[in-house]
Amino acid sequence: MSNKTVLFDKHVEYKGKIVDFAGWQMPVNYGSQIDEHHQVRKDAGMFDVSHMVIVDLRSGDIKGLLQKLLANDVAKLTESGKALYSCMLNPNGGVIDDLIVYYMSDSWYRVVVNAGTAEKDLAWINEHAAAFDVSVKARDDLAMIAVQGPKAREKSFAVLPVDVVEAATPLKRFFGADCGDWFVGRTGYTGEDGFEIMVPSSEAPALWDELAGAGIKPCGLGARDTLRLEAGMNLYGSDMTEETSPLVSGLGWTIAWQPEDRDFIGRSVLEAEKAEGIKQKIVGLILEERGVLRGHQKVIVAQEDLPPGGAQLEGEITSGTFSPSLQKSIALARVPVEIGDSCVVEIRGKLLRAAVVKPVFVRDGQAV
Amino acid sequence: MSEVPSELKYTKSHEWLRIEDDGLITIGISDHAQALLGDLVFVELPEAGTEFVAGDECCVVESVKAASDVYMPISGEIVEINEALADEPEIINSSPYDNGWLFKMRASAEELDDLMDADAYQAEIDE
């Protein structure tokens, strides 16, 4: 089974190198992944993210449903258009998916979920929606293009329809606006400013050409991954899964513990985990020697950070790559909380030194 | 379309080999292989003096995307490695058959007889 987005022919036309991603035939790059990365950090690039699934929740007690399903609390959303990032947990506190939910009105919330998890997400949402009398609709009729980079807004304004520009211009970060058939969110997955533009599928190929004509270069999933990793953004399936709780996935900040009586799915397990003491955390690693950090490599806590006489403590890299912005290899790793400010990573039997840092490397074009 | 120089020998795992005037054999990865890997960012080369048997993993090339093993196409001893790749692994992307060579080895030229010529390799990557 291999799906194609409505922009597939455009990817071929723009010389994209097509690979399979979560059952979708997507461009990994259009020539050079590194050039595309810099294009987004310094100027403006665009990504086809139509494989992600847009889900509209309408009518009934949507707020009640989402307060049950999500670890973050949609009660924080009081202003129309405001978006919230959250995990959706299983009863064991594992992450079913991470998602963005836009609050448009009490009778309309829009949720955007990952491609690889969409099927199980929809099944899970549907399973709970009936009790809240909420209608759930996957918007397969919409395509989505993310325009990202310091010049993404300015360059896209030159070619977007007038009413869309009017709706998008006043948007603050992490807000979305509805404009008829179109929808624009000032959101993204790169650590740069920009928009995610949802359009009727039939209009997407023409929009792709116009955005390209405005100097917003097509970028593939390869650059999307190095950009998000530099920005310290988690990737579902690598940095968190159904087997890991948000508390050991660098996502504790997305759990809304107040009010205490909000009984979201997974809550009791997370509370027990917290009460017992959290043993692992996500950190950033910067390799200090030559090599490339990759997922599943072993991370060893430095001897001086162990309690006296303590046995060796180990963790694991969850995502690793070469950072085009820093020109060094970087990673996210799940490690014992005892870890200090440096550690050792095992790469093909060799032990290499890495600095332990906060899990964010680049934001708005600047190294942090 | 990948470049496949006619004077070289090739393997199914995308290494190329060239017999130099001094009898040494230079080995690298093909244009097709570098294109599949994408932007290269790190190369782990064997040390000069190391002896290998055909089929051994002898070297690792890493792109932003992934790490990939290079397999020794023939048996012999490494005599020289391409030191320039330590600082500029991207040379392999821009010049896979010339400046982007990996290492030179001393081996029996007869071993090359079993490897693919350009036409056979072209057919292999067209599949």
HADDOCK unambig.tbl for C-alpha pairs under 7 A between the chains (distance, minus, plus):
assign (segid A and resid 32 and name CA) (segid B and resid 38 and name CA) 6.84 0.50 0.50
assign (segid A and resid 32 and name CA) (segid B and resid 39 and name CA) 6.39 0.50 0.50
assign (segid A and resid 33 and name CA) (segid B and resid 39 and name CA) 6.69 0.50 0.50
assign (segid A and resid 34 and name CA) (segid B and resid 39 and name CA) 6.77 0.50 0.50
assign (segid A and resid 222 and name CA) (segid B and resid 65 and name CA) 6.90 0.50 0.50
assign (segid A and resid 291 and name CA) (segid B and resid 42 and name CA) 6.08 0.50 0.50
assign (segid A and resid 321 and name CA) (segid B and resid 64 and name CA) 6.04 0.50 0.50
assign (segid A and resid 322 and name CA) (segid B and resid 64 and name CA) 5.43 0.50 0.50
